[in-house]
């Protein structure tokens, strides 16, 4: 389930805000840092209704370490060596193919 988070950040000495859809405030902060490199996070706010009755506003402090997420995809070991199946010639079936 995703929610809308209004993330405030500081870039070039100016406080700006952007709304992100994310399942939690941590991902909203991460999206902001990815979209705006060099930004400093200020806060995230989520607004909504509590049980459909009262209006609530929840403020989230930014994480202490602020850096963009760098995804490193490891190289597959299967690409480094050829795959062989020595048992394959023994796998024969007498069943007819339909």
N, C-alpha and C positions, 0 to 999 in steps of 0.2 A: 504494500500500500504506500503510495507516495503522497507527500504533503507539499505545500508551497511554503518556501522559506524566503524571506526578504533579507538578503545578505548585504550588510553595509561594509564597505572596504575603503581604504585610503590609497589613492594613487596620485602621484605628482602633487602631494600636499592638499588634495581635494577629497572630501568624503563623498563617495558615490554609493548607489544601491542598485541591486539587480535581483530579480526574483527567479529562483530555481525550484524545479520540481525534483524532490529527492525523498528516499525513504527515511532519512535521518539527517540531523543537522551536520554531521561530519561529512557526509557526501555533498551536501550543499556547499560547505566551505571548500572542499576539494575541487568542485566544479568551478567555483569562483577563482581559485588560484590558477587553475588550468586556463580559464578564459582570459584572465588579467594577470600575466606574469609581472612580478615585482610589486604586486599589491600587498598591503598589510590589512589583515582582517580586523574588523571592529566588533561586529556582533551579527547574529542572525535572529530573526523574529518570525514566529509562527502564529498566525491568527486563526481563530475558528470558534466553534460553539461547543460547549461542554454539555454533553447529553442533550443537545438540541435546545437548551434553555439559555444559558448564560454565555455571553461573549468573553472569550479568554484571549490573552496575548502572552506568549511565552518567549522570553529572551534567552538566548544561548550565548555564552562567552566563547571566543575562538580558542582553538587548541594552542598550547604553549609553543609548539614547533610548527612553523608555517612554511611549507615547501610544496611545490607541485608534485603530483604523483608521477613517477617515472616507471612505466611498465616495461620490464625486461622479459622477453619471451625466450626461454632456454631453447637451445638447438636440440632437435630430436636426435636421440641416439640411433634411431633407425636409419637416419641419413648417413651416419658415419660408417656403417657396415652393411654388408649385403645380408638380407634375411634368407635363410635356407630352411627348408622343411624336409629333413632326411626321411621321415616316416611317410611322406606323401605317396610314393609309389605303392606302399602296402595298403592304402586306403581305397580299396575297390569294392564296388557294390554289385551284387547280382540282380538288384532290383531294377526293373525297367523304368525308364523315364517317361512320365505321363505327359 
